[in-house]
Each structure stands twice: as structure tokens, then as C-alpha cells.
Amino acid sequence: MGGLACALALLGIPCAAGGEEAPAGGRLFYGQVALIGQLYVHNRPLGAEYVRCVNCHRLQDQARAEGRFGPDLGAKFLTEPSARRGGPERAYTEQSFCEMLRTGKDPTAILISTDMPRYRLSAAECRALWLFLQEH
């Protein structure tokens, strides 16, 4: 399986050093592990190919990518206090990040864009994604 993951690196999906698979959070971010998500105004899940994080976001430490309209994700964006749309400052914790992914509300209870899917993630999946993003 490690060879397959590294073959995906040719498509811009990284693998770990030594030909091993990327960490669990990275596999979720890049869509190597399917996520279940649906848009705020719909009652059916979208196909896994439509809800990959990398479709709309890039990591803060990556080169600029075309076609990304969501914020760049990483430790700085998530954990440093910042105001959004003139509202109160927000900073995510692991718990508030996971809650936002599930409900669409940021730590200040402001609704995020309805273009972003709401996800059905286990606690372990969300923790893996959080830890992966903290490395960037």
C-alpha cells in the first residue's frame, strides 16, 4: 500500500519519507481516506471526491495553488486569535475545530460559509486531521 500512496505523490498527494503512507490526518486532508460530508442546505451526503479538504484548502507551508478558495490551513491560522468579517476574535482548539467541522459554527458561534461541507467524523479522525494541520 505504501507504493500506491507514493505513486499518488506524482499527483501532488504526498507520502511519508521512506515510501510509507502519509499520516492519518494527511490521508484525510488529501482524500486518500474518504470523508462523509454534506452541504448545509442539503440532506444527502456528497460524493467523497467533492468533500476532500484539498479541493478548497492548501496547507500554510505549501506553495500557492490554483483554484483554492478556502483559507490556507495550519497551526497559525487555526490557533492564533484573529477576527473574521469584523466579528470577534476566534482561535480554534481541537474541540472547537471538530465542532466546526460537524456543525459549521466557529468558536465564536459564527456560521462558516455554507459552501463548506459539514462532516461526519469520528473523534479519532478529527484528532488525526487536527494534529496533521498543526504540523503546517
N, C-alpha and C positions, 0 to 999 in steps of 0.2 A: 504494500500500500504506500510505503514511503516513496517509491519510484513514481507512482501516479501523482502524488502530491507535488513532487518536484517537477514533474512534467508540466503541471499546472503553472509553475513559475514562468514558463515561456509565455503564458497568457497574462502575466502580471500578478499572479497569485503566488505569494512567497511560500517557501518551505523552510524548515529549520536547517541549521548547519548539519553537515554530515548526511544529508539525504533523508532525515527524519521528517515526519509530518509537523506542520506548524502547531503551536499550542491550541488548545480547545477554543479559546476566545478568538484566535485568529481564524480558525476554521469557520466559526460562526460569522465573523465580520465579512469574510470573503465568499461566503455561501457554499463552502465545501461541506458544511452540515446545514441541512435545510432548516429554515426558521418558519414559524407559522405566524402570520400577521394579516391584519385586515385594516382597511381604511376606516376612519372614524364614522363615516356616513353609510357604511355597508355592513351587512350582517353575514357575509361569507368570506372565508379566508382567501387571500390572493395566492397565486402560484408562487412557489419558493423562489423562482427566478426573478420575481418582482419585488421581493422584500429583503434582498441582501443589503446589508449596510453599505457596502462598497458601491452600490448603484448610485447613491446620492452623497456619500461622505468619503473623505480621504483622511488619512492619519496626519496629524500635525507635522510629523517629521518626514513626510513624503513630498516629492516634487509636485507642483501644481498639476492637476488632472483636468482634462476637458470634460464638460458635461456634468460636473458635480455641483449641485446647488444647495446641499445641506452644509452645515458648519463643519470645519475641519475638527476631527475628534482626537483627543489626547488628554493627558493629565492636566495641562494648563487650562484648556477650555472648560473641562468638567469641574475642576476643584478650586480654581481661583475665582473669587467673587466678581461678578460683572452684571451690569444692568442690561435688560433686554427690552427693546422697544420703549425706552423711557420708564420702565417699571422698576420695581425694587430689585436690589442686587440678589443674585442667586448663585449658589455654589452647590454642586452635587456631592452627595455621599454615595456609597454603594447602594444603600437602601433607597434613597430618593431617585437615583438613576434607574434602578429596577422598577420602581413605582411609575416613573415617567414612561418607560418603555411599555408598560402594561396599560396605563390609564391615559397617557397623553398630557398629564399635568406636570409642570416643572416644580422644583422645590418651593416656589412661592405661590403655587396653585394656579399659575397662569397656563392656559391651554396652549400647547405647542401647535405647530402647523397641522392642519387636518390632512395635508399631503403625506405626512409621515404615518406609516402603519402603526397600529397598536399590536404588540406582540404577546404571544403565549409562550413564556419562557419559564423553565424550572428555575429554582433558586440556584442550582449548580451552574446552569447555562448562563444565567445573568451574572453570577460571580466571575465566571471564566471570561466573559466579554468585558466586564469592568476591569479585571486585572490586566487583560490584554491592552486595553486602552490606556491604562496607567503607565505602560511602558513606552508610550509615544508622546 
